Every structure is written in C-alpha cells, then in structure tokens.
C-alpha cells in the first residue's frame, strides 16, 4: 500500500536570478510561499508538477515540497524549506529583507 | 607570479565568448536546463538555495593586488559587496544573476582569472601550500608545478568526462600545509639521498562519505616524469573508476577496491606507454613557468621600530605572536590575515577589506597575496620593519584579529545557509563557537586547536581532519551535529574518531566547551596541545566529559 499523500507545494528557483519561488493556484510564480497553492490531492499534484515542468524558461528544477496550512497561507514543515522562505542566517540578505 | 601568454589569453577569452552565447541561448529557450546545466558547471556556476553561486579559481591560492581589487569590484557591482574564500583556494560569489555571469567572467579574464573547471567531473583547481615561495622549511616552490598541472589539466581532452571530480594538491615543504593526503593526488616536493629534487606521489586520499588517507604510490619520482606519471594515474582511474555508483566513483575507492599494488602496476604500465609522448616539451614549459616565480628582491632596513612596538604594545605583540610565520629570508615574516573575526562568517571578506588587503600587498608585500585552504588571506613576503604599519591598517579594516591557528580560526563550509547539498547549517555554529571562546577569554590559553565544520557528508569543511570535527546532519527533520576528535590534516594525517550521538544546534557549543575544558584539566602542561593530549589519552576521557557531564546536567 502506498503512503498517504501529505500536503505539498510546488517550488523552484527563478531562471534569471535563482531566487526561490512557489507556484500559485493561478499559475504564477510567487517569491512568497504564503501565496503558494497548497496541494492536498495526489492526482492534482501530478497535474501541477507537469505544468511546472513546462515552465522551463521561467524556473529551474521544480519539485514538490511538504507543507502545511498556516493562518496566512502554506508554511514549510522542514527546516531546509523554511530557510528558502527567508534567506541565509548570517546576513540580512535575500527574502527576509527583500519581501518587506 | 605567472603571466598569461597569448595562448592563455585567447583561450580564456574564447571560453567567455562561448559561455556568453550559451547563457543567451538558455534565456531565449534554445537550450533546456538539462543541456545548459553541464555547460554552466564547466564554468563554475551553481544554482544554490537562494541564488546562483559563481566559484572562481584562485590557482594555487596566489593573487596580486590588481586581481584582488577586481574581485572587490565584482563583489560590489554584481554581488552583495562581499566574497567567500573557500577551503579549496577558490572565491565564491553567492548572489550573481545569470545574465550578468558572462560579464563577470569577462572582468575576471581582464585580470587573468577564470572559473573554468571549478565544478564538474574534471580536474579541479590545483591547490598548493599557501606559504609557497616564502616558508622557511621549503625545499622548492610548489607553484610552478601547480601551474604546469593547471595548464595540462585545463580542457585536457581525455579528462573532461571523468568518473567524478579530481583534486590535486602540491606541497613544497617538510610541513604539509596543503592537506596532500586528503587529495585524489597529493604531490610533495622531496629530496632524495643524492640531494636531487623530485616528488613523492600520494594517491587515493579524500574526505567525504568514505574518508581515506592517501597512500604513497611513488616515494621519489624524478622531476621530468611528473606529468606523464600523473597522466597515467588519472588515465588508469578514468577507465577503472566506478561510473555505476557516484559514491564509489572517486579514486580513493578505486585504489581501495583494486589494492594499491594492482593500481600501481597498472599505472606503471600506462606510464611506460605514454612517457615517450612527452618529448620534454613539458619540461621546457616548466622552466619558463619557473621564471615567473622567482623570489622577490628582498629589502634591507632597520627593524628598530618593530622591536620597539613589540616591546610596548601588547595587542600588537599578541597579533605578531599568533598570526606570523617564519620566512626564509632574514628580517622577513609571513603574515596571515585572519578572515575569522569572532562572530563573523569564516572566509567572508567585504569589498573594502579586499581593497585594504590589496593595498597592503602593493605597499609592503611585493604585490603578492595568498588564499589559504583555512580561509584566511596571507601576505607571504613582509619585511618586519613594515609590520606596525600593516597592523594599524588591518585594524582600520577590521582584519587584525589575533587568532590564527586558535580555536576561533574555524574552517566552515557555507552549509545550509547557501548550499543546495547541505543537510544542516555550518556558519552559525562557527560564529557561536568563536564568540563563546572569545567571551571566555580562553583561546590563547587553549593554544593550537583546529575546529572544522561541514554541513553535509561531502566534507567541504574538512571535518574529518579537524582536531575537533563537526558534521551537520538532518536527523528526522532537525539539525544535528556529530563530533569527531583527533583528526589531523598535516603530514601526520589522521581521520578523527566519532564520539557518539550528535547534538542539537543549541547544544553543540556547550558540547565543544566541555571537550575543551576536559583538555585544559587533563593536559600535562600548556605546552601539550589538544592534539597531543588526545593522542596520549585517547577518546575515553573526552567522551566522558562530553556525555556524562551532559547526562549529569540533564538529571539536575
């Protein structure tokens, strides 16, 4: 029996500046994970990753990452994905300053 | 130092033009990412967690002031105003944009630099002793050989699709400062009984998932046999290497699985086949290269002002005692500039700091700078008379930390703050440990102690050969840090012993402090270093301090 599907988001890096982005329900790539489409159905995930793979001139390396619903939108469940939502911890660089 | 000839210049420019075209085609959609990825990696361009990263080679760690200023310019114009010096004598820019990279490569070519073969399954940047040409214990300068190897390996048609990456290091002194025993090939310049200079060849060393200390495959290789012999080694591995499993593809596994004797015999057979093809032209080129690495014209001047400052200024004295090494010339010293201020990111220098170091090299250092694998910057040739002025300038640039070789002079890979391969962060751990021991004001009392931190099993932070090694792992979705003790990256190379279960990020600094306090309590005298004490006592007393004290605290 296959494992139960857990909620996911689709994430990738932008081709031009390499920044982390997330796929929204209306087919945009947002720099904020809170805008991402939270995918709770495996068949829908298959369709969405196919779409993401077709966006090769905008993003690089799309993949499904575990996520959970939060009060303002999807949130990461693993520390690696959490770091991708904010940037490095040694300098105020990346999203932690650019998104505000 | 080496000066590009017309061929080098044309070659590097042609590669920049090729990559410019490849980037344009990728952006226009004519190349897929699968097609583009190997092309960008050949040019040192990675895609990391938050951005692209460009890894620029600093061959054998040698730079002049003009090159250092150009790195500062690149950091300011196309990055966020800083660069990261790595454990392989490279500099990494963490925030370039894809469309800017061809211009960055062009700017590098303007100062005879490149990012070629800093990634991919090729022969990587050839590293060397960062005290090359200056160290008192040196038999010969390793850089001409390293430059010869750079030219030979760059775009070598047989070695562009190797089973895996391949790293060569060259060391010229009795002290091995280039970690030759942890390289795919380590070359040590030696003298035989007749007094002739030749090479000891070490093969099959490496860290990573399966750490191994390199084995001596040739005790003394005559000078003229170097290139054909190294080519024979790489050639034998190229055919035997395990392309079926990337974790078993490095030469250390090939040598281990086939045995050193078998590997040596195959190498000898191959060597005999190809030796005749080397008609001696390589030795002519080497002789030309050697002309570029002549010793500087040393100055003679009074060191009275130095002596006076040394006698009266304790901060200056501490810096001199800690950051200087013995130079081969009278009244000269080797200055290691610590790029490890307590609490800062190991190996990161701002554009202003790069310019300050370039200015010092130009004014006082015969225009030479070195990058060490320990992520510091070296002024290899400094007259002692100039040390007070250098120290004062370093203080202004926030580069005068007196901690070289001490517990806060930590090697750390970028870890999960930047690297897509990492399993945990390294930088904040290094920052916290350095800060802790600075707060305790203990590091000069502790003495020589090398902490090395890697954020994944690939071991870019050399944790296996740290006196105290720290490996960051992902344990069930939490950062966890495993400790090894007793590693050594010198001529007495050793892989550290695992202590046992790892520690959470918020516990690791306390754990390191317990180990160090145990050492201070156990050492016979301040002259017994941590490593010596560990060799005498073994793992057990340190393990007891590490885990039993932790258990006692937990029970309180």
HADDOCK unambig.tbl for C-alpha pairs under 7 A between the chains (distance, minus, plus):
assign (segid A and resid 16 and name CA) (segid B and resid 97 and name CA) 6.01 0.50 0.50
assign (segid A and resid 16 and name CA) (segid B and resid 98 and name CA) 5.19 0.50 0.50
assign (segid A and resid 16 and name CA) (segid B and resid 99 and name CA) 6.61 0.50 0.50
assign (segid A and resid 17 and name CA) (segid B and resid 51 and name CA) 6.12 0.50 0.50
assign (segid A and resid 17 and name CA) (segid B and resid 52 and name CA) 6.91 0.50 0.50
assign (segid A and resid 17 and name CA) (segid B and resid 97 and name CA) 4.55 0.50 0.50
assign (segid A and resid 17 and name CA) (segid B and resid 98 and name CA) 6.05 0.50 0.50
assign (segid A and resid 18 and name CA) (segid B and resid 47 and name CA) 6.60 0.50 0.50
assign (segid A and resid 18 and name CA) (segid B and resid 50 and name CA) 6.24 0.50 0.50
assign (segid A and resid 18 and name CA) (segid B and resid 51 and name CA) 4.02 0.50 0.50
assign (segid A and resid 18 and name CA) (segid B and resid 52 and name CA) 5.37 0.50 0.50
assign (segid A and resid 19 and name CA) (segid B and resid 50 and name CA) 4.96 0.50 0.50
assign (segid A and resid 19 and name CA) (segid B and resid 51 and name CA) 5.08 0.50 0.50
assign (segid A and resid 20 and name CA) (segid B and resid 50 and name CA) 5.71 0.50 0.50
assign (segid A and resid 57 and name CA) (segid B and resid 27 and name CA) 6.73 0.50 0.50
assign (segid A and resid 57 and name CA) (segid B and resid 29 and name CA) 5.84 0.50 0.50
assign (segid A and resid 78 and name CA) (segid B and resid 477 and name CA) 5.97 0.50 0.50
assign (segid A and resid 79 and name CA) (segid B and resid 477 and name CA) 7.00 0.50 0.50
assign (segid A and resid 84 and name CA) (segid B and resid 49 and name CA) 6.33 0.50 0.50
assign (segid A and resid 84 and name CA) (segid B and resid 50 and name CA) 6.40 0.50 0.50
assign (segid A and resid 87 and name CA) (segid B and resid 50 and name CA) 6.41 0.50 0.50
assign (segid A and resid 88 and name CA) (segid B and resid 417 and name CA) 4.45 0.50 0.50
assign (segid A and resid 88 and name CA) (segid B and resid 418 and name CA) 6.48 0.50 0.50
assign (segid A and resid 89 and name CA) (segid B and resid 417 and name CA) 6.17 0.50 0.50
assign (segid A and resid 90 and name CA) (segid B and resid 345 and name CA) 6.95 0.50 0.50
assign (segid A and resid 90 and name CA) (segid B and resid 428 and name CA) 6.73 0.50 0.50
